[in-house]
Amino acid sequence: MFKLSSLPIFRASGKRCLGLALAGGLTAATMAGCAPIVDTRGHMVDSDRMETVKIGQSSREQVLQSLGSPSATALFDNESWYYIGKRTETLAFFAPEVLEQQVVIIRFDNNGVVSGIDRLDKENGNEVQLVQRTTPTAGAEMTFLQQMFGNLGRFNATDNRGALPSGGIGRR
């Protein structure tokens, strides 16, 4: 019968064995913390299920059974269904990286039959540039030091007679 105590590492002194166990546990915890987290959001349409949807043949009900409920529909009419999904990977504390992104647009004619299918992926997306302007506000602009030291001397201290510096009477 095999015993763990027959291995040289377990025949070491108690302190060394404890140190090795702690080092192994710390290494395992560190490696687990660095494992990437893959996150899927929205509705990633499977290509096998997309093959069941045929232009000019599939109805709304068939599309609903094959692909499920859409992520969004057209605003003013129900003639376009959108299936939107994104898969990201996050490593430790870094910003998420987009692995896969897709938008499937299914258009229906007036009879409720599929009239067109469009697929958009990560390469079709447009990067949105955020505006770096700030909205001006009323009042004086103060530096950090002015904000820190600006209130020195502006407190309600009473003198030894109980009078406030402004001439009022404080608590006794």
Backbone as CSV, one residue per row, in Angstrom:
resi,resn,N_x,N_y,N_z,CA_x,CA_y,CA_z,C_x,C_y,C_z
1,MET,0.837,-1.171,0.000,0.000,0.000,0.000,0.891,1.247,0.000
2,PHE,0.500,2.222,-0.791,1.277,3.466,-0.934,0.871,4.447,0.148
3,LYS,1.886,5.054,0.776,1.634,6.049,1.810,2.304,7.349,1.409
4,LEU,1.627,8.463,1.716,2.205,9.764,1.418,3.497,9.987,2.189
5,SER,3.591,9.398,3.354,4.789,9.605,4.162,6.029,8.980,3.535
6,SER,5.835,8.120,2.510,6.993,7.532,1.842,7.665,8.519,0.881
7,LEU,6.975,9.583,0.513,7.571,10.591,-0.363,8.542,11.448,0.430
8,PRO,9.683,11.827,-0.184,10.678,12.602,0.551,10.154,13.933,1.077
9,ILE,9.241,14.567,0.360,8.757,15.881,0.784,7.998,15.803,2.107
10,PHE,7.345,14.661,2.348,6.583,14.520,3.576,7.419,13.966,4.725
11,ARG,8.649,13.551,4.454,9.549,13.105,5.503,10.367,14.265,6.061
12,ALA,10.184,15.452,5.461,10.925,16.623,5.926,10.400,17.061,7.287
13,SER,11.108,17.992,7.880,10.698,18.484,9.195,9.335,19.165,9.101
14,GLY,8.674,19.296,10.245,7.337,19.882,10.286,7.305,21.305,9.774
15,LYS,8.329,22.101,10.103,8.361,23.496,9.644,8.509,23.566,8.137
16,ARG,9.372,22.714,7.597,9.588,22.735,6.146,8.327,22.276,5.417
17,CYS,7.692,21.260,5.951,6.468,20.748,5.331,5.369,21.815,5.373
18,LEU,5.250,22.508,6.502,4.258,23.574,6.618,4.570,24.704,5.653
19,GLY,5.854,25.054,5.535,6.261,26.108,4.604,5.956,25.746,3.168
20,LEU,6.231,24.481,2.813,5.922,24.039,1.446,4.425,24.040,1.188
21,ALA,3.644,23.635,2.181,2.191,23.634,2.018,1.669,25.059,1.849
22,LEU,2.178,25.990,2.654,1.749,27.390,2.531,2.165,27.976,1.182
23,ALA,3.388,27.679,0.747,3.850,28.184,-0.548,3.004,27.607,-1.680
24,GLY,2.667,26.338,-1.582,1.821,25.713,-2.606,0.431,26.314,-2.632
25,GLY,-0.129,26.552,-1.437,-1.461,27.172,-1.367,-1.458,28.584,-1.907
26,LEU,-0.418,29.344,-1.587,-0.302,30.712,-2.086,-0.156,30.730,-3.604
27,THR,0.643,29.811,-4.127,0.807,29.714,-5.585,-0.513,29.366,-6.258
28,ALA,-1.245,28.415,-5.679,-2.535,28.022,-6.257,-3.521,29.184,-6.222
29,ALA,-3.552,29.921,-5.115,-4.465,31.068,-5.014,-4.094,32.156,-6.013
30,THR,-2.800,32.380,-6.202,-2.347,33.383,-7.163,-2.720,32.979,-8.583
31,MET,-2.522,31.726,-8.901,-2.860,31.248,-10.249,-4.364,31.325,-10.496
32,ALA,-5.161,31.030,-9.474,-6.614,31.117,-9.633,-7.045,32.562,-9.830
33,GLY,-6.370,33.516,-9.188,-6.706,34.930,-9.338,-6.354,35.471,-10.709
34,CYS,-5.430,34.825,-11.394,-5.013,35.282,-12.718,-5.768,34.586,-13.847
35,ALA,-6.663,33.684,-13.516,-7.422,32.999,-14.550,-8.378,33.994,-15.214
36,PRO,-8.462,33.983,-16.537,-9.365,34.936,-17.209,-10.821,34.586,-16.956
37,ILE,-11.645,35.620,-16.875,-13.082,35.454,-16.711,-13.736,35.770,-18.048
38,VAL,-14.408,34.785,-18.622,-15.107,34.964,-19.888,-16.570,35.214,-19.569
39,ASP,-17.095,36.312,-20.098,-18.456,36.739,-19.799,-19.225,36.909,-21.102
40,THR,-20.398,36.310,-21.186,-21.253,36.449,-22.363,-22.478,37.256,-21.968
41,ARG,-22.747,38.302,-22.731,-23.909,39.149,-22.469,-24.759,39.212,-23.724
42,GLY,-26.045,39.257,-23.518,-26.952,39.345,-24.649,-27.253,37.969,-25.228
43,HIS,-27.558,37.945,-26.501,-28.007,36.740,-27.189,-27.031,36.413,-28.324
44,MET,-26.115,35.488,-28.085,-25.190,35.047,-29.126,-25.900,33.956,-29.935
45,VAL,-26.226,34.260,-31.191,-26.972,33.334,-32.028,-26.029,32.253,-32.549
46,ASP,-26.425,31.004,-32.354,-25.656,29.859,-32.834,-25.838,29.726,-34.342
47,SER,-24.741,29.490,-35.072,-24.829,29.412,-36.541,-25.654,28.212,-37.001
48,ASP,-25.705,27.126,-36.221,-26.545,25.980,-36.602,-28.023,26.346,-36.570
49,ARG,-28.397,27.131,-35.582,-29.794,27.566,-35.494,-30.121,28.599,-36.572
50,MET,-29.114,29.415,-36.955,-29.341,30.417,-38.007,-29.655,29.743,-39.343
51,GLU,-29.104,28.560,-39.568,-29.346,27.855,-40.832,-30.794,27.413,-40.979
52,THR,-31.527,27.310,-39.858,-32.930,26.915,-39.942,-33.828,28.064,-40.388
53,VAL,-33.323,29.301,-40.293,-34.099,30.471,-40.708,-33.825,30.720,-42.186
54,LYS,-34.867,30.636,-43.007,-34.735,30.777,-44.462,-35.489,32.013,-44.950
55,ILE,-34.839,32.785,-45.817,-35.473,33.965,-46.401,-36.604,33.511,-47.316
56,GLY,-37.774,34.127,-47.139,-38.938,33.820,-47.961,-39.700,32.594,-47.500
57,GLN,-39.228,31.887,-46.489,-39.902,30.672,-46.028,-40.281,30.714,-44.546
58,SER,-39.402,31.215,-43.710,-39.617,31.172,-42.256,-40.555,32.289,-41.802
59,SER,-41.459,31.944,-40.887,-42.388,32.924,-40.329,-41.838,33.440,-38.998
60,ARG,-42.527,34.438,-38.440,-42.122,34.975,-37.140,-42.109,33.875,-36.072
61,GLU,-43.143,33.045,-36.071,-43.236,31.985,-35.080,-42.074,30.997,-35.213
62,GLN,-41.688,30.657,-36.445,-40.566,29.744,-36.650,-39.249,30.364,-36.187
63,VAL,-39.074,31.649,-36.450,-37.863,32.342,-35.995,-37.841,32.382,-34.471
64,LEU,-38.987,32.636,-33.867,-39.088,32.669,-32.414,-38.742,31.304,-31.813
65,GLN,-39.188,30.225,-32.434,-38.869,28.883,-31.946,-37.395,28.547,-32.149
66,SER,-36.814,28.968,-33.264,-35.419,28.631,-33.573,-34.427,29.462,-32.762
67,LEU,-34.649,30.772,-32.694,-33.658,31.673,-32.098,-34.061,32.210,-30.734
68,GLY,-35.315,32.114,-30.379,-35.779,32.672,-29.118,-36.199,34.121,-29.292
69,SER,-36.498,34.768,-28.188,-36.941,36.158,-28.212,-35.798,37.063,-28.638
70,PRO,-36.087,38.099,-29.419,-35.028,39.024,-29.830,-34.606,39.935,-28.688
71,SER,-33.386,40.462,-28.793,-32.892,41.422,-27.802,-33.641,42.737,-27.924
72,ALA,-34.002,43.115,-29.156,-34.714,44.369,-29.413,-35.513,44.224,-30.692
73,THR,-36.509,45.088,-30.854,-37.276,45.144,-32.097,-37.237,46.577,-32.612
74,ALA,-37.628,46.745,-33.864,-37.658,48.082,-34.447,-38.627,48.957,-33.652
75,LEU,-38.318,50.247,-33.557,-39.113,51.147,-32.727,-40.535,51.367,-33.231
76,PHE,-40.687,51.669,-34.494,-41.993,52.103,-34.986,-42.812,50.997,-35.619
77,ASP,-42.185,49.914,-35.967,-42.924,48.769,-36.473,-42.247,47.515,-35.944
78,ASN,-42.881,46.402,-36.087,-42.328,45.153,-35.583,-41.730,44.353,-36.739
79,GLU,-41.198,45.053,-37.745,-40.713,44.382,-38.956,-39.247,43.973,-38.893
80,SER,-38.515,44.381,-37.869,-37.109,44.000,-37.724,-36.852,43.535,-36.300
81,TRP,-36.180,42.378,-36.200,-35.785,41.852,-34.906,-34.269,41.883,-34.819
82,TYR,-33.753,42.250,-33.643,-32.313,42.349,-33.431,-31.894,41.374,-32.331
83,TYR,-30.911,40.544,-32.633,-30.303,39.650,-31.659,-28.889,40.177,-31.422
84,ILE,-28.641,40.692,-30.225,-27.388,41.384,-29.925,-26.648,40.608,-28.832
85,GLY,-25.359,40.341,-29.061,-24.579,39.619,-28.063,-23.112,40.000,-28.106
86,LYS,-22.443,39.807,-26.964,-21.023,40.124,-26.863,-20.366,39.164,-25.876
87,ARG,-19.176,38.676,-26.223,-18.396,37.815,-25.335,-17.088,38.537,-25.019
88,THR,-16.806,38.736,-23.722,-15.598,39.449,-23.299,-14.761,38.558,-22.388
89,GLU,-13.489,38.929,-22.286,-12.567,38.227,-21.398,-11.881,39.266,-20.524
90,THR,-11.904,39.043,-19.213,-11.264,39.953,-18.272,-10.167,39.196,-17.546
91,LEU,-8.968,39.743,-17.563,-7.833,39.144,-16.881,-7.449,40.036,-15.713
92,ALA,-7.576,39.507,-14.510,-7.250,40.196,-13.264,-7.971,41.542,-13.203
93,PHE,-7.224,42.636,-13.082,-7.824,43.961,-12.922,-7.810,44.770,-14.211
94,PHE,-7.416,44.152,-15.331,-7.358,44.870,-16.600,-8.757,45.069,-17.178
95,ALA,-8.857,46.000,-18.126,-10.139,46.269,-18.787,-10.550,45.046,-19.617
96,PRO,-11.838,44.778,-19.718,-12.287,43.629,-20.510,-11.907,43.772,-21.984
97,GLU,-11.568,42.646,-22.596,-11.248,42.611,-24.021,-12.386,41.909,-24.741
98,VAL,-12.887,42.506,-25.820,-13.995,41.932,-26.573,-13.454,40.798,-27.441
99,LEU,-13.944,39.573,-27.186,-13.540,38.420,-27.977,-14.412,38.274,-29.215
100,GLU,-15.711,38.438,-29.003,-16.664,38.252,-30.096,-17.852,39.169,-29.861
101,GLN,-18.329,39.755,-30.937,-19.482,40.649,-30.858,-20.303,40.423,-32.108
102,GLN,-21.600,40.299,-31.951,-22.438,40.082,-33.137,-23.810,40.705,-32.954
103,VAL,-24.338,41.153,-34.073,-25.708,41.640,-34.147,-26.331,40.947,-35.348
104,VAL,-27.415,40.238,-35.115,-28.153,39.580,-36.196,-29.464,40.338,-36.365
105,ILE,-29.701,40.832,-37.586,-30.917,41.587,-37.882,-31.769,40.739,-38.814
106,ILE,-32.986,40.452,-38.383,-33.913,39.683,-39.208,-35.079,40.587,-39.539
107,ARG,-35.299,40.777,-40.858,-36.383,41.644,-41.340,-37.533,40.782,-41.853
108,PHE,-38.741,41.268,-41.556,-39.946,40.564,-41.986,-40.724,41.440,-42.954
109,ASP,-41.445,40.796,-43.880,-42.326,41.549,-44.779,-43.677,41.744,-44.093
110,ASN,-44.650,42.308,-44.811,-45.964,42.592,-44.225,-46.725,41.334,-43.849
111,ASN,-46.373,40.189,-44.437,-47.051,38.932,-44.135,-46.389,38.192,-42.967
112,GLY,-45.313,38.726,-42.414,-44.644,38.083,-41.292,-43.662,37.004,-41.705
113,VAL,-43.186,37.066,-42.963,-42.221,36.093,-43.465,-40.867,36.795,-43.560
114,VAL,-39.788,36.055,-43.289,-38.444,36.637,-43.298,-38.120,37.153,-44.694
115,SER,-37.752,38.442,-44.777,-37.408,39.043,-46.070,-35.917,39.352,-46.174
116,GLY,-35.194,39.310,-45.051,-33.762,39.586,-45.109,-33.079,39.274,-43.784
117,ILE,-31.807,38.881,-43.882,-31.002,38.583,-42.700,-29.655,39.284,-42.861
118,ASP,-29.265,40.048,-41.860,-27.957,40.711,-41.854,-27.216,40.290,-40.598
119,ARG,-25.894,40.087,-40.765,-25.034,39.761,-39.618,-23.939,40.806,-39.538
120,LEU,-23.820,41.414,-38.369,-22.757,42.380,-38.117,-21.880,41.821,-37.008
121,ASP,-20.564,42.011,-37.149,-19.658,41.520,-36.112,-18.780,42.651,-35.597
122,LYS,-17.753,42.293,-34.876,-16.879,43.276,-34.237,-16.241,44.222,-35.245
123,GLU,-15.883,43.731,-36.417,-15.236,44.564,-37.429,-16.198,45.581,-38.047
124,ASN,-17.512,45.309,-38.015,-18.494,46.239,-38.574,-18.867,47.364,-37.611
125,GLY,-18.475,47.234,-36.354,-18.842,48.237,-35.358,-18.019,49.497,-35.512
126,ASN,-18.564,50.587,-35.064,-17.873,51.879,-35.079,-17.492,52.254,-33.660
127,GLU,-16.277,52.713,-33.514,-15.803,53.187,-32.212,-16.372,54.585,-31.974
128,VAL,-16.985,54.795,-30.824,-17.588,56.078,-30.498,-16.558,56.899,-29.725
129,GLN,-16.279,58.103,-30.212,-15.346,58.998,-29.545,-16.117,59.864,-28.554
130,LEU,-15.711,59.822,-27.299,-16.371,60.626,-26.281,-15.846,62.054,-26.325
131,VAL,-16.703,63.002,-26.059,-16.333,64.405,-26.048,-15.623,64.705,-24.736
132,GLN,-14.496,65.403,-24.803,-13.695,65.682,-23.625,-13.993,67.050,-23.009
133,ARG,-15.001,67.751,-23.516,-15.337,69.065,-22.973,-15.946,68.919,-21.582
134,THR,-15.832,69.997,-20.818,-16.491,70.043,-19.518,-17.487,71.184,-19.523
135,THR,-18.514,71.028,-18.745,-19.538,72.061,-18.648,-19.085,73.112,-17.650
136,PRO,-19.042,74.388,-18.062,-18.609,75.429,-17.111,-19.664,75.618,-16.024
137,THR,-19.182,75.921,-14.831,-20.089,76.174,-13.717,-19.799,77.555,-13.141
138,ALA,-20.777,78.092,-12.456,-20.605,79.411,-11.845,-19.716,79.297,-10.614
139,GLY,-19.014,80.344,-10.300,-18.171,80.355,-9.119,-16.710,80.428,-9.493
140,ALA,-15.888,80.561,-8.479,-14.451,80.703,-8.697,-13.806,79.325,-8.815
141,GLU,-12.834,79.217,-9.703,-12.062,77.989,-9.802,-10.918,78.077,-8.814
142,MET,-10.799,77.037,-8.004,-9.787,77.040,-6.958,-8.843,75.865,-7.175
143,THR,-7.591,76.072,-6.818,-6.622,74.987,-6.899,-6.816,74.077,-5.691
144,PHE,-6.123,72.951,-5.710,-6.217,72.000,-4.619,-5.780,72.629,-3.298
145,LEU,-4.674,73.339,-3.321,-4.171,73.972,-2.097,-5.118,75.056,-1.593
146,GLN,-5.734,75.808,-2.507,-6.685,76.829,-2.088,-7.896,76.178,-1.414
147,GLN,-8.312,75.045,-1.928,-9.433,74.342,-1.311,-9.055,73.798,0.054
148,MET,-7.831,73.282,0.187,-7.392,72.703,1.460,-7.225,73.765,2.549
149,PHE,-6.594,74.876,2.195,-6.264,75.885,3.196,-7.206,77.081,3.194
150,GLY,-8.200,77.092,2.339,-9.095,78.237,2.218,-9.983,78.449,3.423
151,ASN,-10.258,77.398,4.190,-11.162,77.528,5.331,-10.433,77.762,6.641
152,LEU,-9.125,77.881,6.607,-8.410,78.163,7.850,-8.830,79.542,8.364
153,GLY,-9.175,79.604,9.611,-9.612,80.866,10.200,-11.087,81.113,10.033
154,ARG,-11.811,80.263,9.311,-13.253,80.442,9.111,-14.023,79.457,9.979
155,PHE,-13.799,79.466,11.246,-14.536,78.578,12.131,-15.108,79.405,13.278
156,ASN,-16.101,78.856,13.919,-16.800,79.583,14.983,-16.144,79.308,16.331
157,ALA,-15.036,79.943,16.570,-14.364,79.798,17.870,-14.841,80.913,18.783
158,THR,-15.024,80.602,20.017,-15.422,81.624,20.977,-14.194,82.046,21.773
159,ASP,-14.203,83.293,22.194,-13.084,83.727,23.039,-13.396,83.324,24.481
160,ASN,-12.559,83.712,25.405,-12.732,83.264,26.789,-13.962,83.881,27.459
161,ARG,-14.599,84.894,26.854,-15.808,85.499,27.424,-17.068,84.877,26.844
162,GLY,-16.927,83.924,25.871,-18.104,83.302,25.268,-18.616,84.030,24.061
163,ALA,-17.921,85.086,23.629,-18.372,85.846,22.469,-17.725,85.276,21.214
164,LEU,-18.489,85.259,20.153,-17.971,84.825,18.859,-17.189,85.958,18.214
165,PRO,-16.263,85.654,17.298,-15.518,86.710,16.621,-16.427,87.683,15.890
166,SER,-17.618,87.235,15.489,-18.524,88.121,14.763,-19.298,89.048,15.682
167,GLY,-19.125,88.875,16.982,-19.827,89.747,17.930,-21.005,89.061,18.574
168,GLY,-21.405,87.894,18.118,-22.528,87.177,18.716,-22.111,86.503,20.013
169,ILE,-23.049,85.824,20.626,-22.770,85.126,21.867,-22.825,83.636,21.593
170,GLY,-21.781,82.922,22.035,-21.702,81.488,21.816,-22.281,80.715,22.987
171,ARG,-22.145,79.394,22.957,-22.634,78.535,24.034,-21.709,78.611,25.228
172,ARG,-22.283,78.444,26.373,-21.462,78.445,27.601,-21.595,77.127,28.292
